Amino acid sequence: MPTTTVACPNIPAMAGSSNVPHKTSLPEGVRVGTVMRIRGTVPENAGRFHVNLLCDQEGGEAALHFNPRFDQSVVVFNTKEQGTWGKEERGHGIPFQRGQPFEVLLIATEEGFKTVVGDAEYHHFRYRLPPARVRVVEVGGDLQLQSLKIF
């Protein structure tokens, strides 16, 4: 799979989340070994942000919903099948801080999506939908997106 890098313009923090939502097409889907690196900054007043691995442009199905919720101090993982959310999984604590930059890696393994925040493994979410069905990476919510790189 070729490397795809999407640079997102640095917008002053006062502008809020004006560079999201952002969508990147993945016409070949996701396979074992695919890595998605998301770099950004969490605004001081952040409530939530998300990274969705969607099976289509409309978002009726999501192989992964990664959702840090600052208002609840938790990170939620889930899937959406035929428009219906599945059972939520929750990571341990919240490895993000308001006002701070972050880097997240979503790595497709044999069993599921491994999430690495900074340089530490955070959570392993087992596949509920085949990763090959993923066609779109969507990043949105309360964050300043600096870059999304897929390799």
C-alpha positions as CSV (number, residue, x, y, z in Angstrom):
1,M,0.0,0.0,0.0
2,P,1.4,3.4,-0.9
3,T,2.0,5.9,1.9
4,T,-0.6,8.7,2.0
5,T,0.2,11.9,4.0
6,V,-2.4,14.6,4.5
7,A,-0.9,17.8,5.9
8,C,-3.5,19.9,7.6
9,P,-2.9,23.6,7.8
10,N,-1.8,24.9,11.2
11,I,-4.7,27.1,12.3
12,P,-4.4,29.2,15.4
13,A,-5.9,27.6,18.5
14,M,-8.4,30.5,18.7
15,A,-10.0,29.3,15.4
16,G,-11.2,26.1,17.2
17,S,-11.8,23.0,15.1
18,S,-12.1,24.7,11.7
19,N,-9.9,22.1,10.0
20,V,-12.1,19.2,10.9
21,P,-14.0,17.1,10.1
22,H,-11.5,15.7,7.7
23,K,-11.9,12.6,5.5
24,T,-9.3,10.6,3.7
25,S,-10.3,8.0,1.2
26,L,-8.8,4.5,1.4
27,P,-9.9,2.8,-1.9
28,E,-7.8,-0.3,-1.1
29,G,-9.2,-0.7,2.4
30,V,-7.0,-1.6,5.4
31,R,-5.0,-4.8,5.8
32,V,-2.8,-6.3,8.4
33,G,0.2,-4.0,8.9
34,T,-1.6,-0.8,7.9
35,V,-0.7,2.1,10.2
36,M,-2.6,5.3,10.6
37,R,-0.8,8.1,12.4
38,I,-2.8,11.0,13.6
39,R,-1.1,14.1,15.0
40,G,-2.9,17.0,16.5
41,T,-3.5,19.2,19.5
42,V,-6.4,19.1,22.0
43,P,-7.9,22.5,22.5
44,E,-8.2,23.8,26.1
45,N,-12.0,23.6,26.0
46,A,-12.2,20.2,24.2
47,G,-15.2,18.0,25.0
48,R,-14.6,15.1,22.6
49,F,-13.0,14.1,19.3
50,H,-13.1,11.0,17.2
51,V,-11.4,8.9,14.6
52,N,-13.7,6.7,12.6
53,L,-12.7,4.0,10.1
54,L,-15.8,4.0,7.9
55,C,-16.9,1.4,5.4
56,D,-18.5,4.0,3.2
57,Q,-18.7,7.8,2.8
58,E,-22.1,8.0,4.5
59,G,-20.8,6.5,7.8
60,G,-23.6,3.9,8.1
61,E,-20.9,1.3,9.1
62,A,-17.7,1.9,11.1
63,A,-15.1,-0.8,11.7
64,L,-13.7,1.4,14.4
65,H,-14.9,4.4,16.4
66,F,-12.1,5.8,18.6
67,N,-13.6,8.5,20.8
68,P,-11.7,10.3,23.6
69,R,-14.3,12.0,25.8
70,F,-12.8,14.7,28.0
71,D,-16.2,15.4,29.5
72,Q,-16.2,11.8,30.9
73,S,-12.4,11.2,31.3
74,V,-12.6,8.1,29.1
75,V,-11.8,6.8,25.6
76,V,-14.6,4.8,24.0
77,F,-14.0,2.2,21.2
78,N,-16.9,0.8,19.2
79,T,-18.3,-0.3,15.8
80,K,-21.4,0.7,13.9
81,E,-23.1,-2.0,11.8
82,Q,-26.1,-1.2,9.6
83,G,-26.5,2.1,11.3
84,T,-26.5,0.6,14.9
85,W,-23.8,1.1,17.5
86,G,-22.3,-2.0,19.1
87,K,-21.2,-2.6,22.7
88,E,-18.8,0.0,23.8
89,E,-15.3,-0.8,25.1
90,R,-13.4,1.6,27.2
91,G,-9.7,2.2,27.6
92,H,-8.0,2.7,31.0
93,G,-7.9,6.4,31.8
94,I,-7.5,9.1,29.2
95,P,-4.0,9.5,27.8
96,F,-4.7,13.0,26.3
97,Q,-4.6,16.4,28.0
98,R,-6.4,19.5,27.0
99,G,-4.0,22.1,25.5
100,Q,-1.4,19.5,24.6
101,P,-0.3,17.9,21.3
102,F,-0.7,14.2,20.8
103,E,0.2,11.4,18.4
104,V,-2.0,8.3,18.0
105,L,-1.2,5.2,15.9
106,L,-3.9,2.9,14.8
107,I,-2.3,-0.4,13.7
108,A,-4.1,-3.2,11.9
109,T,-3.0,-6.5,13.5
110,E,-4.1,-10.1,12.8
111,E,-6.7,-9.8,15.6
112,G,-7.8,-6.1,15.7
113,F,-6.8,-2.5,15.9
114,K,-3.9,-1.8,18.3
115,T,-4.0,1.8,19.6
116,V,-0.7,3.4,20.6
117,V,-0.8,6.9,22.2
118,G,2.6,8.6,22.4
119,D,5.0,5.6,22.8
120,A,2.7,3.3,24.8
121,E,0.2,0.7,23.7
122,Y,-3.2,1.9,25.0
123,H,-5.9,-0.6,23.9
124,H,-6.4,-3.5,21.5
125,F,-9.8,-3.5,19.9
126,R,-10.7,-6.9,18.3
127,Y,-12.3,-6.8,14.8
128,R,-16.0,-6.9,14.6
129,L,-16.1,-5.9,10.9
130,P,-13.4,-6.9,8.5
131,P,-10.7,-4.2,8.1
132,A,-10.7,-4.8,4.3
133,R,-14.1,-3.1,4.2
134,V,-12.7,0.2,5.5
135,R,-12.8,2.9,2.8
136,V,-12.6,6.2,4.7
137,V,-10.7,7.6,7.7
138,E,-12.7,10.4,9.3
139,V,-11.2,12.7,12.0
140,G,-13.5,15.2,13.7
141,G,-14.6,16.8,16.9
142,D,-12.6,19.0,19.3
143,L,-9.1,18.9,18.0
144,Q,-6.6,20.7,15.8
145,L,-5.5,18.2,13.3
146,Q,-1.9,18.6,12.2
147,S,-1.5,15.5,10.0
148,L,-2.9,12.1,9.1
149,K,-0.4,9.6,7.6
150,I,-1.4,6.2,6.3
151,F,1.4,3.7,5.6
